[in-house]
């Protein structure tokens, strides 16, 4: 037999398919069985060299081939030549992806081996990283990491103003002096699985995110262990590195420290508000007792405030949303939720929960920060939190050196001016029904920088007054809003000037009860569908009056019509450009005609800042209170505390013309009490509906100062009328607030750093608008709006100088000297009369006139000036 394998004969009658069947018929490496050994009865001799051909066609051939392959030990059929090369290559690749031997989309579907390998590899990598991180991170020394420094605040001259925050108010107590109810409340609210978890709770984090997405009450994603680690060992940065440290330290702390030790550490390091760190200090601050004596109601309250004292402390916090009312509502809601949560997680039986129904009564807060210091610190903290993006709660933990813009002398002078006026005016024992709950708020700003030089926020934290009146919104500003309307008309023009600036010498109808028209000249309708008539104080027939004169006498009608002509949206834009915040606008009155009369409620700081824009010829700076902040723990200065950049809020000619008009208010109008000051000054008075607030905002080239006076109900903080306060018929912007302004500024302007300068001479500006020479007839106060208009047309009367022989607040002298029978009359929208009046020989002759936005008439006393009168009706006496 030849050494070479003999080529197998071609099967007969089968072609290529038969050849393939023949090749698979006998496994390689095995000797062919003798003929007939298969036991097939159909096997027969087919000639030399011929193979057996299975009977039954192709299907039988395939089955025979499969049987033959099975006899060969299960060897798989060899792949075609082209595919054998690809399979071999796939065995040489570490990761078979895209998959060899597959075609089309199948190549990109990973095999189960690849998926399993990646899954195992990923978790192995996590374990490796976790193990390395756990090994590398040590638990820091608690006494070093937990030692917090106080926040130190400095005056503008660099001397220390106050030291607060840090660990000044912390007392460590053991866990057995912390009531079980407090422990259970905190666990239920913050970390129900505290005693079971290993320091971190991935499911808790996922649950917190899920609840947040649903809008439900959220338990913190961090465990109590993590919060303890953050408070005790780490800084308060929000970096990824710090988060990883917190995670690994928490795991290590959870493994090495007892749960009771961790819980006690957390409750002793957490911040509870009221400058209290730790449960013992918090118990004293809120309830005046040791922590071990806390009731269940009180314990749950302290657990509630841990959510965030700035928003859950019923005293109120920093920011417009952290009012005492809003905080109290949040605290009560969370208090109820925690009690129910304690039952849900088996930390309190339902029977005990049912007995707890009354929110605990808090002790009246007392503060070490007397006088204005507390308010100044609040202003500075709010600015730091906003500028450096540090939460107020974190800022309270201390460690910062904060340098403010507050001038120590100016602050004391402003406080003394308010106190002197209070002492002269108020007698709460003699007149408890009128002289109680009277409030003042004031602020003084440098027009050349926007620095807040001084502020008066109230009687002081030490006197139980915790609302900062200098920085609060909610007190309508009245006629002090009118300069914004005039400035807007000079900046944007009106419908009558085709967008050209309007001159303050333009003429507008000033008669009482004049119909106000829209920009198309059609009467604006009131809520009864009748033409809306604007009320002035009294019935003085002003006729056509210049805007300059209308500002001087604070006549309402011209400015209401001017506001419509210039567009209320333009007035709002002008106010915002000068620094008035949009959220202080009267949203319910935004598009009503009376919006121009000062129904909005900016703070004293913002009003002083806006008028500073007039003083600086239209340049505006955002008000600021902090010049530098140093992180004492890191010994680094925080960025972002540079002086604000100047902005051009108004054209210089516009601002200077407004100043000239407001100088006239001082020299001849409602603020004449300030005309004798030895330095140039300008300003505007304001009084609001039912005499609920009175303002004076004025400025020199060096200082802009706003003073507000109002009266509030201590229960609901609603404004009360000031009629009868100080035994006066009413309180107005031109007397008491102007008197405070005068007391303060006359001393402040004597400072050697101030060299009073005259205001810039205004450039000629604007088109003089002069409507039809025939003025619209006014409606009598007693006439119904349905009555027909009368044919007679009133003409303006010439004001007469008032008598000068009366002493301040001598109303009997003023009444007799003026010989008037006028009475304070509530009219249409608001009414404030600051000047006008009659001479001693004139019987009911004059009519003064500042009207702000409603039903109050205002008469003012300026030293020896008698103001009042009133055409025999609707006037004011004194």
BELVEN-V189516 format. One record per residue. N is the residue number from 1. RES is the residue in one letter. SS is DSSP state (2 for helix, 1 for strand, 0 for the rest). Layout:
n = <N/N>
res = <RES/RES>
ss = <SS/SS>
This chain:
n = <1/2/3/4/5/6/7/8/9/10/11/12/13/14/15/16/17/18/19/20/21/22/23/24/25/26/27/28/29/30/31/32/33/34/35/36/37/38/39/40/41/42/43/44/45/46/47/48/49/50/51/52/53/54/55/56/57/58/59/60/61/62/63/64/65/66/67/68/69/70/71/72/73/74/75/76/77/78/79/80/81/82/83/84/85/86/87/88/89/90/91/92/93/94/95/96/97/98/99/100/101/102/103/104/105/106/107/108/109/110/111/112/113/114/115/116/117/118/119/120/121/122/123/124/125/126/127/128/129/130/131/132/133/134/135/136/137/138/139/140/141/142/143/144/145/146/147/148/149/150/151/152/153/154/155/156/157/158/159/160/161/162/163/164/165/166/167/168/169/170/171/172/173/174/175/176/177/178/179/180/181/182/183/184/185/186/187/188/189/190/191/192/193/194/195/196/197/198/199/200/201/202/203/204/205/206/207/208/209/210/211/212/213/214/215/216/217/218/219/220/221/222/223/224/225/226/227/228/229/230/231/232/233/234/235/236/237/238/239/240/241/242/243/244/245/246/247/248/249/250/251/252/253/254/255/256/257/258/259/260/261/262/263/264/265/266/267/268/269/270/271/272/273/274/275/276/277/278/279/280/281/282/283/284/285/286/287/288/289/290/291/292/293/294/295/296/297/298/299/300/301/302/303/304/305/306/307/308/309/310/311/312/313/314/315/316/317/318/319/320/321/322/323/324/325/326/327/328/329/330/331/332/333/334/335/336/337/338/339/340/341/342/343/344/345/346/347/348/349/350/351/352/353/354/355/356/357/358/359/360/361/362/363/364/365/366/367/368/369/370/371/372/373/374/375/376/377/378/379/380/381/382/383/384/385/386/387/388/389/390/391/392/393/394/395/396/397/398/399/400/401/402/403/404/405/406/407/408/409/410/411/412/413/414/415/416/417/418/419/420/421/422/423/424/425/426/427/428/429/430/431/432/433/434/435/436/437/438/439/440/441/442/443/444/445/446/447/448/449/450/451/452/453/454/455/456/457/458/459/460/461/462/463/464/465/466/467/468/469/470/471/472/473/474/475/476/477/478/479/480/481/482/483/484/485/486/487/488/489/490/491/492/493/494/495/496/497/498/499/500/501/502/503/504/505/506/507/508/509/510/511/512/513/514/515/516/517/518/519/520/521/522/523/524/525/526/527/528/529/530/531/532/533/534/535/536/537/538/539/540/541/542/543/544/545/546/547/548/549/550/551/552/553/554/555/556/557/558/559/560/561/562/563/564/565/566/567/568/569/570/571/572/573/574/575/576/577/578/579/580/581/582/583/584/585/586/587/588/589/590/591/592/593/594/595/596/597/598/599/600/601/602/603/604/605/606/607/608/609/610/611/612/613/614/615/616/617/618/619/620/621/622/623/624/625/626/627/628/629/630/631/632/633/634/635/636/637/638/639/640/641/642/643/644/645/646/647/648/649/650/651/652/653/654/655/656/657/658/659/660/661/662/663/664/665/666/667/668/669/670/671/672/673/674/675/676/677/678/679/680/681/682/683/684/685/686/687/688/689/690/691/692/693/694/695/696/697/698/699/700/701/702/703/704/705/706/707/708/709/710/711/712/713/714/715/716/717/718/719/720/721/722/723/724/725/726/727/728/729/730/731/732/733/734/735/736/737/738/739/740/741/742/743/744/745/746/747/748/749/750/751/752/753/754/755/756/757/758/759/760/761/762/763/764/765/766/767/768/769/770/771/772/773/774/775/776/777/778/779/780/781/782/783/784/785/786/787/788/789/790/791/792/793/794/795/796/797/798/799/800/801/802/803/804/805/806/807/808/809/810/811/812/813/814/815/816/817/818/819/820/821/822/823/824/825/826/827/828/829/830/831/832/833/834/835/836/837/838/839/840/841/842/843/844/845/846/847/848/849/850/851/852/853/854/855/856/857/858/859/860/861/862/863/864/865/866/867/868/869/870/871/872/873/874/875/876/877/878>
res = <X/X/X/X/X/X/X/X/X/X/X/X/X/X/X/X/X/X/X/X/X/X/X/X/X/X/X/X/X/X/X/X/X/X/X/X/X/X/X/X/X/X/X/X/X/X/X/X/X/X/X/X/X/X/X/X/X/X/X/X/X/X/X/X/X/X/X/X/X/X/X/X/X/X/X/X/X/X/X/X/X/X/X/X/X/X/X/X/X/X/X/X/X/X/X/X/X/X/X/X/X/X/X/X/X/X/X/X/X/X/X/X/X/X/X/X/X/X/X/X/X/X/X/X/X/X/X/X/X/X/X/X/X/X/X/X/X/X/X/X/X/X/X/X/X/X/X/X/X/X/X/X/X/X/X/X/X/X/X/X/X/X/X/X/X/X/X/X/X/X/X/X/X/X/X/X/X/X/X/X/X/X/X/X/X/X/X/X/X/X/X/X/X/X/X/X/X/X/X/X/X/X/X/X/X/X/X/X/X/X/X/X/X/X/X/X/X/X/X/X/X/X/X/X/X/X/X/X/X/X/X/X/X/X/X/X/X/X/X/X/X/X/X/X/X/X/X/X/X/X/X/X/X/X/X/X/X/X/X/X/X/X/X/X/X/X/X/X/X/X/X/X/X/X/X/X/X/X/X/X/X/X/X/X/X/X/X/X/X/X/X/X/X/X/X/X/X/X/X/X/X/X/X/X/X/X/X/X/X/X/X/X/X/X/X/X/X/X/X/X/X/X/X/X/X/X/X/X/X/X/X/X/X/X/X/X/X/X/X/X/X/X/X/X/X/X/X/X/X/X/X/X/X/X/X/X/X/X/X/X/X/X/X/X/X/X/X/X/X/X/X/X/X/X/X/X/X/X/X/X/X/X/X/X/X/X/X/X/X/X/X/X/X/X/X/X/X/X/X/X/X/X/X/X/X/X/X/X/X/X/X/X/X/X/X/X/X/X/X/X/X/X/X/X/X/X/X/X/X/X/X/X/X/X/X/X/X/X/X/X/X/X/X/X/X/X/X/X/X/X/X/X/X/X/X/X/X/X/X/X/X/X/X/X/X/X/X/X/X/X/X/X/X/X/X/X/X/X/X/X/X/X/X/X/X/X/X/X/X/X/X/X/X/X/X/X/X/X/X/X/X/X/X/X/X/X/X/X/X/X/X/X/X/X/X/X/X/X/X/X/X/X/X/X/X/X/X/X/X/X/X/X/X/X/X/X/X/X/X/X/X/X/X/X/X/X/X/X/X/X/X/X/X/X/X/X/X/X/X/X/X/X/X/X/X/X/X/X/X/X/X/X/X/X/X/X/X/X/X/X/X/X/X/X/X/X/X/X/X/X/X/X/X/X/X/X/X/X/X/X/X/X/X/X/X/X/X/X/X/X/X/X/X/X/X/X/X/X/X/X/X/X/X/X/X/X/X/X/X/X/X/X/X/X/X/X/X/X/X/X/X/X/X/X/X/X/X/X/X/X/X/X/X/X/X/X/X/X/X/X/X/X/X/X/X/X/X/X/X/X/X/X/X/X/X/X/X/X/X/X/X/X/X/X/X/X/X/X/X/X/X/X/X/X/X/X/X/X/X/X/X/X/X/X/X/X/X/X/X/X/X/X/X/X/X/X/X/X/X/X/X/X/X/X/X/X/X/X/X/X/X/X/X/X/X/X/X/X/X/X/X/X/X/X/X/X/X/X/X/X/X/X/X/X/X/X/X/X/X/X/X/X/X/X/X/X/X/X/X/X/X/X/X/X/X/X/X/X/X/X/X/X/X/X/X/X/X/X/X/X/X/X/X/X/X/X/X/X/X/X/X/X/X/X/X/X/X/X/X/X/X/X/X/X/X/X/X/X/X/X/X/X/X/X/X/X/X/X/X/X/X/X/X/X/X/X/X/X/X/X/X/X/X/X/X/X/X/X/X/X/X/X/X/X/X/X/X/X/X/X/X/X/X/X/X/X/X/X/X/X/X/X/X/X/X/X/X/X>
ss = <0/0/0/0/0/0/0/0/0/0/0/0/0/0/2/2/2/2/2/2/2/2/2/2/2/0/0/0/0/0/0/0/0/0/0/0/0/0/0/0/0/0/0/0/0/0/0/0/0/0/0/0/0/0/0/0/2/2/2/2/2/2/2/2/2/2/2/2/2/2/2/0/0/0/0/0/0/0/0/0/2/2/2/2/2/2/2/2/2/2/2/2/0/0/0/0/0/0/0/0/0/0/0/2/2/2/2/2/0/0/0/2/2/2/2/2/2/2/2/2/2/2/2/2/2/2/2/2/2/2/2/2/2/2/2/2/0/0/0/0/0/2/2/2/2/0/0/0/0/0/1/1/1/1/0/0/0/0/0/1/1/1/1/1/0/0/0/0/0/1/0/0/0/0/2/2/2/0/0/2/2/2/2/2/2/2/2/2/2/2/0/0/0/0/0/0/0/0/0/0/0/2/2/2/2/2/2/2/2/2/2/2/2/2/0/0/0/0/0/0/0/0/0/2/2/2/2/2/2/2/2/2/2/0/0/0/0/0/0/2/2/2/2/2/2/2/2/2/2/2/2/2/2/2/2/2/0/0/2/2/2/2/2/2/2/2/2/2/2/0/1/0/0/0/0/0/1/0/2/2/2/2/2/2/2/2/2/0/0/0/2/2/2/0/0/2/2/2/2/2/2/2/2/2/2/0/0/0/2/2/2/2/0/0/0/0/0/0/0/0/0/0/0/2/2/2/2/2/2/2/2/2/2/2/2/2/2/2/2/2/2/2/2/2/0/0/0/0/0/2/2/2/2/2/2/0/0/0/0/0/0/0/0/0/0/0/0/0/0/0/0/0/2/2/2/2/2/2/2/2/2/2/2/2/2/2/2/2/0/0/0/2/2/2/2/0/0/0/0/1/1/1/1/1/0/0/0/2/2/2/2/2/2/2/2/2/2/2/2/2/2/2/2/2/2/0/0/0/0/0/0/2/2/2/2/0/0/1/1/1/1/1/1/1/1/0/0/0/0/0/1/1/1/1/1/1/0/0/0/0/2/2/2/0/0/0/0/0/0/0/0/0/0/0/0/0/0/2/2/2/2/2/2/2/2/2/2/2/2/2/2/2/0/0/0/0/0/0/0/0/0/1/0/0/0/0/1/1/1/0/0/0/0/1/1/0/1/0/0/0/0/0/1/0/1/0/0/0/0/0/1/0/1/1/0/0/0/0/0/0/0/0/0/1/1/1/2/2/2/2/2/2/2/0/0/2/2/2/2/2/2/2/2/2/2/2/0/2/2/2/2/2/2/2/2/2/2/0/0/0/0/2/2/2/0/0/2/2/2/0/0/0/2/2/2/2/2/0/0/0/0/0/0/2/2/2/2/2/2/2/2/2/2/2/2/0/0/0/1/1/0/0/0/1/0/1/1/1/1/1/1/0/0/0/0/1/1/0/0/0/0/0/0/0/0/0/1/1/0/0/0/2/2/2/2/2/2/2/2/2/2/2/2/2/2/2/2/2/0/0/0/2/2/2/0/0/0/0/0/0/0/1/1/1/1/1/1/0/2/2/2/0/1/1/1/1/1/1/1/0/0/0/0/1/1/1/1/1/1/1/1/1/0/0/0/0/0/0/1/0/0/0/0/0/2/2/2/0/0/0/0/0/2/2/2/2/2/2/2/2/2/2/2/2/2/2/2/2/0/0/0/0/0/0/0/0/0/0/0/0/0/0/0/0/0/0/1/0/0/0/0/0/0/0/0/0/0/0/0/0/0/0/0/0/0/0/0/0/0/0/0/0/0/0/0/0/0/0/0/0/0/0/0/0/0/0/0/0/0/0/2/2/2/2/2/2/2/2/0/0/0/0/0/0/0/0/0/0/0/0/0/0/0/0/0/0/0/0/0/0/0/0/0/0/0/0/0/0/0/0/0/0/0/0/0/0/0/0/0/0/0/1/0/0/1/0/0/1/0/0/0/0/0/0/0/0/1/0>
